Amino acid sequence: MKKLILVRHAKSSWDEDVKDHDRGLEVRGFTDAGLVSLKFKDFQLIPDKVISSTAKRAKTTAQIFLKNLEIDSAKLELNKKLYDFSGENLIKTIKEIPDNFNVLMIFGHNNALTDFVNTFGDMSIENVPTSGLVVIEFLAESWKHIYKGQTLKVIFPRDLRE
């Protein structure tokens, strides 16, 4: 059995005059990533492997989650292929994960994440928002053979704000 934790990067800032890849987070992004990561901590699912897009906003979101989940930052792998909006590289990356990893956490981008959760999960989600987290469980023994799984958990920041 394989479990996949997908997290969309937190709300990014458009105030900086930088390339898209180098955009950081805005204040709400830090707040929302903190809220979602602390709520997810209650679920008690610790990833064996963590991979993030190389985009600054995704890396920063991953670092917030690692800190709040008390996961060694050495577990974080950066993968330029996850700076992907169509989802092709996301699927390819997941299917190439060695089978000794059973719980995988990925930090990425839309539309790739929303398309993935609607294709591989069993719950229709119109849009995975920034800082949104979705957990899908697959009955497959190999990442190469994942197919329609069960959506176990959905945590969106709007549901946590007071």
Backbone hydrogen bonds, N-H to C=O, Kabsch-Sander energy under -0.5 kcal/mol:
donor,donor_aa,acceptor,acceptor_aa,energy
2,K,138,F,-2.3
3,K,102,N,-3.1
4,L,136,I,-3.0
5,I,104,L,-3.4
6,L,4,L,-0.6
6,L,134,V,-3.1
7,V,106,I,-2.8
8,R,132,G,-2.3
9,H,108,G,-2.3
10,A,57,R,-0.6
13,S,24,G,-2.6
18,V,16,E,-1.3
22,D,19,K,-1.5
23,R,20,D,-1.6
26,E,11,K,-2.1
29,G,26,E,-0.6
30,F,26,E,-1.5
31,T,27,V,-2.1
32,D,28,R,-3.2
33,A,29,G,-2.4
34,G,30,F,-1.8
35,L,31,T,-2.4
36,V,32,D,-2.7
37,S,33,A,-2.2
38,L,34,G,-2.2
39,K,35,L,-2.0
40,F,36,V,-2.7
41,K,37,S,-1.6
42,D,38,L,-0.7
42,D,39,K,-0.9
43,F,40,F,-1.6
44,Q,41,K,-1.4
46,I,44,Q,-0.5
48,D,103,V,-2.8
49,K,103,V,-1.5
50,V,75,K,-1.2
51,I,105,M,-2.8
52,S,77,E,-2.6
53,S,107,F,-1.9
54,T,79,N,-0.5
56,K,21,H,-2.3
57,R,23,R,-0.7
58,A,55,A,-0.5
59,K,55,A,-2.6
60,T,56,K,-2.6
61,T,57,R,-1.5
62,A,58,A,-2.6
63,Q,59,K,-2.3
64,I,60,T,-1.9
65,F,61,T,-2.2
66,L,62,A,-2.9
67,K,63,Q,-2.2
68,N,64,I,-2.4
69,L,65,F,-2.5
70,E,66,L,-0.5
70,E,67,K,-0.9
71,I,66,L,-2.7
75,K,72,D,-2.2
76,L,73,S,-1.5
77,E,50,V,-2.4
79,N,52,S,-3.0
82,L,79,N,-1.6
83,Y,80,K,-1.9
84,D,82,L,-2.4
91,I,87,G,-2.4
92,K,88,E,-2.2
93,T,89,N,-2.7
94,I,90,L,-2.3
95,K,91,I,-2.5
96,E,92,K,-0.9
96,E,93,T,-0.7
97,I,94,I,-1.6
101,F,98,P,-1.7
102,N,100,N,-0.6
104,L,3,K,-2.6
104,L,102,N,-0.5
105,M,49,K,-2.4
106,I,5,I,-3.0
107,F,51,I,-2.2
108,G,7,V,-2.3
108,G,106,I,-0.5
113,L,109,H,-2.1
115,D,111,N,-2.6
116,F,112,A,-2.2
117,V,113,L,-2.7
118,N,114,T,-1.8
119,T,115,D,-1.8
120,F,116,F,-3.3
121,G,117,V,-1.3
125,I,123,M,-0.5
131,S,8,R,-1.2
131,S,9,H,-1.1
132,G,129,P,-2.5
133,L,155,I,-2.5
134,V,6,L,-2.4
135,V,153,K,-2.7
136,I,4,L,-2.6
137,E,150,Q,-2.8
138,F,2,K,-3.4
145,H,142,S,-1.2
146,I,143,W,-1.3
149,G,120,F,-4.2
150,Q,137,E,-2.7
151,T,149,G,-0.5
152,L,135,V,-2.4
152,L,150,Q,-0.8
153,K,135,V,-1.2
155,I,133,L,-2.7
159,D,156,F,-1.4
160,L,157,P,-2.0
161,R,157,P,-1.3
